[in-house]
C-alpha cells in the first residue's frame, strides 16, 4: 500500500515538473515573441540570418569555391573588375570569396565559445544559486574565486599550447564562464528566469568574441589553414594606398557582422515599459 502511495506521489511530482516546464517554455516563447516587435531585434536578426545563409550557400554571392579562395593566381592586389567585384588580394585571390568563406569561421568560433562558456556556467551557477538561496550568501562573494579561475588556467595551460589551435575556443570560452555564472547565480533556479536573463547577453558575447578574434588576426596570430577577417585586414594594410579595397571590404564585413550582433543585443534589452514596471515592483 505504501509503495503504491509513494509511486503515485512520485508520478504527481513528475507531472507537476513537466507541466511547470511546459508553462515556462510557453512564457519564454511569448517573451521572445514580444521582443521580435522591436525594430532593433528585426534588423539584428536580419543581418545574422543573412550571414548564416551566405555561410551555408556561398555560391549565392560568389562563383568561386573554397579551393579557389585559397589558391595562387596572377593579379595580386588588382582593382575591382567584372570577374572580381571587390578586387583581388595577395596571390590574386578574390576579396569577395575570401570574405564569404571567412564569415562562417567567425560564426562557428563565436557559437562554440559562447556554448562552452554557457555550459560551464550552468554547471557552476545553478549550485551557487541554490547555495545562495539556502545560506543567504551574496552571490558576488561566491563568484570572486570563479572570476580568477580562467586567468590562472590560461596562464598555466595556455603556456603549453600554440596560441591558435583547437584549444583556442575552449580557452576563450572560459573567459565568458564567470559572466554567464554571474547572471545565472543571481536568478531563481527555473528555466524561464535563467533563460530570460541569459538569452539577451548571448549576441553580445558572440559579437565580442568575433571582435577579439579579429583583433588576434590583426596581430597575425591566426592559423594559416583558415580564412580569417582580421588576418585579411592585417595582410592588406601594408598595401593600404595601392590596394585599399583589400583591407576596406573585409573591415566593412567585420563592421556589418558585429553590428548585427550588437543591434540584436540592444533589441533584446528591457523596453522602457518593462523598466517602468520594474520600478513599480521595486
Helices and strands as residue ranges (DSSP letters): H 2-35, H 39-56, G 58-60, H 66-69, G 90-92, H 95-135, H 139-157, G 158-160, H 168-185, H 191-218, H 229-236, G 237-239, H 245-267, H 272-281
